[in-house]
């Protein structure tokens, strides 16, 4: 298949597919000046897009896909290692967000304690004093 068909089937733009090629994530065959893609390339593009959606950057995928180009079987151990590293990174981000949420709760409590007793006079009191 040509790049347009791959783009359509993968819901990806031809520009993105060319970028994947420039980064070494895809290696299509050539027929003259035309790029030829197979079902394998479609699977790779779908995997790249899914990995991006869960937080992987294209550069993080290059090692895995470069290994794939040189190994007949998919480098499963390397893929699992990368996924686990991303999972740990995500868990650290979740913990950091939970800590920030706790700090917001503390800030809210402090503000309410400090300023609740020094409330603004009601409009009835303000107009009665005029």
SERO-4910 file (N, C-alpha, C, O; in steps of 0.05 Angstrom, whole numbers):
BEGIN
 pado doro    nc1    nc2    nc3   cac1   cac2   cac3    cc1    cc2    cc3    oc1    oc2    oc3
  Unk    A     17    -23      0      0      0      0     18     25      0     41     24      8
  Unk    A      6     47     -9     21     72    -10     15     88     15     -2     80     32
  Unk    A     29    110     19     28    126     43     -1    136     49     -9    137     72
  Unk    A    -15    144     28    -43    153     32    -61    132     44    -77    138     62
  Unk    A    -59    108     34    -75     86     45    -67     79     74    -84     75     91
  Unk    A    -41     79     79    -32     74    106    -42     96    125    -51     90    147
  Unk    A    -41    121    116    -51    143    132    -81    139    138    -89    143    161
  Unk    A    -96    132    118   -125    129    122   -131    106    141   -147    109    159
  Unk    A   -118     83    137   -123     60    154   -114     64    183   -125     52    201
  Unk    A    -93     80    187    -82     84    214    -93    109    227    -86    115    250
  Unk    A   -110    124    213   -120    150    223    -97    168    231    -97    182    252
  Unk    A    -77    169    214    -52    184    218    -48    201    193    -56    193    171
  Unk    A    -34    223    195    -29    239    171     -4    229    157     14    217    169
  Unk    A     -3    233    131     22    226    116     46    240    127     68    229    128
  Unk    A     43    265    137     65    280    149     76    266    173    100    264    177
  Unk    A     58    255    190     67    241    214     81    215    206    101    208    218
  Unk    A     71    202    186     84    177    177    113    183    166    131    168    172
  Unk    A    115    205    152    142    213    142    160    220    166    184    214    165
  Unk    A    149    232    186    165    238    210    175    212    224    198    210    232
  Unk    A    157    193    226    164    167    237    188    155    221    206    143    233
  Unk    A    187    158    195    208    148    178    234    163    184    255    150    187
  Unk    A    233    189    185    257    205    191    270    198    217    294    198    220
  Unk    A    253    191    237    263    184    263    272    154    264    282    145    285
  Unk    A    268    140    243    277    112    242    257     93    254    263     70    260
  Unk    A    232    102    259    212     85    271    198     67    250    188     46    257
  Unk    A    199     76    225    188     60    203    209     58    181    223     78    176
  Unk    A    210     36    167    228     33    145    212     20    122    213     -5    118
  Unk    A    199     36    106    183     25     84    202     15     61    225     24     59
  Unk    A    191     -2     45    206    -10     21    201     12      0    182     28      2
  Unk    A    218     13    -20    215     33    -41    211     20    -68    222     -1    -74
  Unk    A    194     33    -83    191     25   -111    195     51   -127    176     66   -131
  Unk    A    219     56   -136    226     82   -148    224    103   -127    238    101   -106
  Unk    A    208    123   -131    205    145   -112    181    140    -93    176    156    -75
  Unk    A    167    118    -97    144    112    -80    152     95    -56    169     78    -57
  Unk    A    139    101    -34    142     85    -10    121     63    -10     97     68    -16
  Unk    A    129     39     -3    110     17     -2    108      7     27    129      2     40
  Unk    A     84      4     37     79     -5     64     63    -31     64     48    -37     45
  Unk    A     67    -46     85     53    -72     88     35    -70    113     34    -50    126
  Unk    A     21    -92    118      5    -94    142     22    -91    167     13    -81    188
  Unk    A     47   -100    165     66    -97    188     70    -68    194     71    -60    218
  Unk    A     73    -51    174     76    -22    178     51    -10    191     53      7    208
  Unk    A     28    -20    183      3    -10    195      3    -17    225     -4      0    241
  Unk    A     11    -41    232     13    -49    260     32    -31    275     26    -22    298
  Unk    A     55    -25    263     75     -8    276     64     21    281     68     32    302
  Unk    A     51     32    260     40     59    263     19     59    285     18     78    301
  Unk    A      2     39    286    -19     38    307     -6     35    334    -15     48    353
  Unk    A     15     20    336     30     17    362     43     43    370     41     51    393
  Unk    A     55     57    351     67     83    356     46    103    367     51    117    386
  Unk    A     23    104    353      2    123    361     -9    116    389    -14    134    405
  Unk    A    -13     90    395    -22     82    421     -2     89    443     -9     99    464
  Unk    A     24     84    437     45     91    456     46    121    461     50    129    484
  Unk    A     42    137    440     41    166    444     17    174    462     20    191    480
  Unk    A     -5    161    458    -29    168    475    -25    162    504    -37    175    521
  Unk    A     -9    142    511     -4    135    539     21    149    550     29    143    572
  Unk    A     33    167    535     54    184    546     82    180    535    100    194    544
  Unk    A     86    161    517    113    157    506    118    179    485    101    187    470
  Unk    A    143    189    485    152    207    465    164    191    443    174    168    447
  Unk    A    165    202    419    175    188    396    204    179    400    212    157    393
  Unk    A    220    196    413    248    189    418    251    165    437    270    150    434
  Unk    A    231    162    455    232    139    473    227    113    458    235     91    467
  Unk    A    213    115    436    206     91    421    227     83    401    228     60    391
  Unk    A    246    101    395    265     96    374    283     72    380    290     56    362
  Unk    A    291     69    406    309     46    413    294     20    408    306      1    397
  Unk    A    269     18    416    254     -6    413    250    -13    383    255    -35    375
  Unk    A    242      7    368    236      2    340    262     -2    323    262    -16    303
  Unk    A    284     10    332    310      5    319    318    -24    324    328    -37    306
  Unk    A    313    -33    348    319    -61    355    302    -80    338    311   -101    329
  Unk    A    277    -72    334    258    -88    318    269    -91    289    266   -112    277
  Unk    A    280    -70    278    290    -70    251    313    -91    248    317   -102    226
  Unk    A    328    -96    270    351   -114    268    346   -142    279    362   -160    274
  Unk    A    323   -146    292    316   -172    303    292   -183    289    273   -168    284
  Unk    A    292   -208    283    269   -220    270    245   -221    290    223   -212    283
  Unk    A    249   -232    314    226   -230    333    224   -203    345    244   -189    348
  Unk    A    200   -195    353    196   -169    366    212   -169    392    210   -189    407
  Unk    A    226   -148    399    242   -147    424    223   -143    448    222   -121    459
  Unk    A    209   -164    455    189   -162    476    200   -154    503    187   -138    517
  Unk    A    223   -164    510    235   -157    536    241   -127    537    236   -114    558
  Unk    A    251   -116    516    257    -87    515    231    -71    516    230    -50    529
  Unk    A    210    -80    502    184    -67    503    173    -67    531    163    -46    541
  Unk    A    173    -90    544    163    -92    572    178    -74    591    167    -62    609
  Unk    A    205    -73    587    221    -56    604    214    -27    601    211    -12    621
  Unk    A    210    -18    577    201      9    571    174     16    583    170     37    594
  Unk    A    156     -3    581    129      1    591    129      3    622    116     20    633
  Unk    A    145    -14    634    147    -13    664    160     13    673    152     24    693
  Unk    A    180     22    658    193     48    665    173     70    663    172     88    679
  Unk    A    156     70    642    136     90    638    115     88    660    105    109    670
  Unk    A    108     64    668     88     60    690     99     72    716     84     86    730
  Unk    A    125     68    722    137     80    746    137    110    745    131    124    765
  Unk    A    143    121    722    142    150    718    114    161    722    111    181    735
  Unk    A     94    147    712     66    155    715     58    154    745     44    172    754
  Unk    A     66    133    759     60    130    787     72    153    803     60    163    822
  Unk    A     96    161    796    109    184    809     94    210    804     91    227    822
  Unk    A     84    213    780     68    237    773     42    237    789     33    258    798
  Unk    A     30    214    791      5    212    806      9    219    835     -6    234    847
  Unk    A     31    209    847     38    216    875     43    246    878     34    258    897
  Unk    A     57    258    859     62    286    860     36    302    858     32    322    873
  Unk    A     18    294    842     -9    307    839    -25    304    865    -38    323    873
  Unk    A    -24    280    877    -38    276    902    -27    294    924    -42    305    940
  Unk    A      0    298    925     12    316    944      3    344    939     -2    359    958
  Unk    A      2    353    914     -7    380    908    -36    383    916    -44    405    926
  Unk    A    -52    363    913    -80    365    921    -82    368    951    -98    384    961
  Unk    A    -66    353    966    -66    356    995    -57    384   1003    -68    396   1022
  Unk    A    -38    395    989    -29    423    995    -51    443    990    -54    462   1004
  Unk    A    -66    438    969    -89    456    963   -110    455    985   -121    475    993
  Unk    A   -115    431    995   -134    427   1017   -124    442   1042   -140    456   1055
  Unk    A    -98    440   1048    -87    454   1071    -89    484   1067    -95    498   1086
  Unk    A    -83    493   1044    -84    522   1038   -113    532   1041   -117    553   1053
  Unk    A   -132    517   1032   -160    525   1034   -168    526   1064   -181    545   1072
  Unk    A   -159    506   1080   -165    506   1108   -153    530   1122   -166    543   1139
  Unk    A   -128    536   1115   -114    559   1128   -128    585   1121   -132    603   1138
  Unk    A   -135    589   1096   -149    613   1087   -176    616   1102   -183    637   1111
  Unk    A   -191    594   1103   -217    595   1117   -214    601   1147   -230    616   1158
  Unk    A   -193    590   1159   -189    595   1188   -180    624   1193   -190    637   1211
  Unk    A   -163    635   1176   -152    662   1180   -173    683   1173   -174    704   1187
  Unk    A   -189    679   1153   -206    700   1143   -235    697   1148   -251    715   1142
  Unk    A   -244    674   1159   -272    670   1164   -282    689   1186   -305    699   1184
  Unk    A   -266    694   1207   -275    711   1229   -274    740   1221   -288    756   1233
  Unk    A   -257    747   1202   -255    775   1193   -272    779   1168   -262    788   1148
  Unk    A   -297    771   1170   -314    772   1146   -322    800   1139   -321    818   1157
  Unk    A   -329    805   1115   -337    831   1105   -364    838   1116   -381    820   1117
  Unk    A   -369    863   1125   -395    870   1136   -417    866   1115   -412    870   1092
  Unk    A   -440    858   1125   -462    853   1106   -472    880   1095   -465    901   1106
  Unk    A   -487    879   1074   -496    904   1061   -516    918   1079   -518    943   1077
  Unk    A   -531    904   1095   -550    917   1113   -535    933   1134   -543    956   1140
  Unk    A   -513    923   1145   -498    938   1164   -484    962   1151   -483    983   1163
  Unk    A   -474    958   1127   -461    980   1113   -480   1003   1107   -472   1026   1109
  Unk    A   -504    997   1099   -523   1018   1092   -535   1031   1117   -542   1054   1116
  Unk    A   -536   1017   1139   -546   1028   1164   -527   1048   1175   -535   1067   1189
  Unk    A   -502   1046   1170   -482   1064   1180   -481   1090   1164   -468   1109   1173
  Unk    A   -494   1091   1141   -494   1116   1125   -515   1134   1133   -518   1156   1122
***
